[in-house]
Structure formats: C-alpha cells, structure tokens
Amino acid sequence: MDAESNEKIVTEDLIERLNRLEPVAARLGCADELADVEKIIRRGAGYQRQRAVAKAHNGDLHAVVDDLVTLMRDGHPPIR
C-alpha cells in the first residue's frame, strides 16, 4: 500500500524502490547488480522460466537442462 492506503502491485512497488536506490547503488559501484533485480522482476525468475519450459515439453526435465545449457553457452545466464 502507498501512503494514501491505496493498494499497489508488488512488482510496481519494488521497481519504484529500485529506482530510488539507483543513486546509492551507483555510489557503491553495484548499479549493474541492482539493474539485474529489475530484470528478474520484469522477465521472471529462473525457476519460472524452467517451469514454463518443463510445461511446454510435457514435464520433460531434459528440455529444462537443454534450455539452461543453451542459455549459458550463448552467454545469457538465466537471471540476466
């Protein structure tokens, strides 16, 4: 909830808080890491992607592993 007791979506609230923390993160030298948090919020966490891949392949966990290997090989870690 905001100051006026209006409900807010958790992800919207988190992004607002991240925006307020950007100057602090820049001073600490961790702005890129803070930006990764927003990426996770917008794209979904790795476990969400893995569950979606499993569901799309009838629960086949080999497909999940193949997807993770492809991401890593292409230089795209699951959280970024």
C-alpha positions as CSV (number, residue, x, y, z in Angstrom):
1,M,0.0,0.0,0.0
2,D,1.1,3.5,-0.6
3,A,0.9,6.5,1.8
4,E,-2.8,7.0,1.0
5,S,-3.6,3.4,1.7
6,N,-4.0,2.5,-2.0
7,E,-3.1,-1.0,-2.9
8,K,-0.1,-1.4,-5.2
9,I,1.1,-4.3,-7.2
10,V,4.2,-5.7,-5.5
11,T,6.3,-5.6,-8.6
12,E,5.4,-2.0,-9.2
13,D,6.4,-1.1,-5.7
14,L,9.7,-3.0,-6.0
15,I,10.6,-1.2,-9.2
16,E,9.8,2.2,-7.6
17,R,12.1,1.2,-4.7
18,L,14.8,0.1,-7.0
19,N,14.6,3.4,-8.8
20,R,15.1,5.2,-5.5
21,L,18.1,3.1,-4.8
22,E,19.9,3.7,-8.1
23,P,22.0,6.7,-6.8
24,V,23.1,4.7,-3.8
25,A,24.0,1.7,-6.0
26,A,26.0,3.9,-8.3
27,R,28.0,5.3,-5.4
28,L,28.6,1.8,-4.2
29,G,29.6,0.5,-7.6
30,C,26.8,-2.0,-7.9
31,A,24.4,-0.4,-10.3
32,D,24.6,-3.3,-12.7
33,E,23.7,-5.7,-10.0
34,L,20.7,-3.6,-8.9
35,A,19.6,-3.5,-12.6
36,D,19.6,-7.3,-12.6
37,V,17.0,-7.3,-9.9
38,E,14.7,-5.3,-12.1
39,K,15.4,-7.7,-15.0
40,I,14.3,-10.6,-12.8
41,I,11.1,-8.7,-11.8
42,R,10.2,-7.9,-15.4
43,R,11.2,-11.3,-17.1
44,G,10.5,-13.6,-14.2
45,A,12.9,-15.6,-12.1
46,G,14.9,-18.5,-13.5
47,Y,12.6,-21.0,-11.8
48,Q,9.6,-19.5,-13.6
49,R,11.4,-20.0,-17.0
50,Q,12.4,-23.5,-16.1
51,R,8.8,-24.4,-15.1
52,A,7.5,-22.9,-18.3
53,V,10.0,-24.9,-20.4
54,A,9.1,-28.1,-18.5
55,K,5.4,-27.5,-19.0
56,A,5.9,-26.8,-22.7
57,H,7.7,-30.2,-23.0
58,N,5.2,-32.3,-21.0
59,G,7.3,-32.2,-17.9
60,D,10.5,-33.3,-19.6
61,L,13.3,-32.1,-17.4
62,H,15.9,-32.9,-20.1
63,A,14.3,-29.9,-22.0
64,V,14.9,-27.7,-19.0
65,V,18.6,-28.8,-18.8
66,D,18.9,-28.3,-22.6
67,D,17.5,-24.8,-22.3
68,L,19.8,-23.9,-19.4
69,V,22.8,-25.2,-21.4
70,T,21.8,-23.1,-24.4
71,L,21.4,-20.0,-22.3
72,M,24.8,-20.5,-20.7
73,R,26.6,-21.4,-23.9
74,D,25.1,-18.3,-25.6
75,G,26.4,-16.1,-22.8
76,H,22.9,-15.5,-21.3
77,P,22.9,-16.6,-17.6
78,P,19.3,-17.4,-16.6
79,I,19.0,-14.3,-14.3
80,R,20.1,-11.7,-16.8
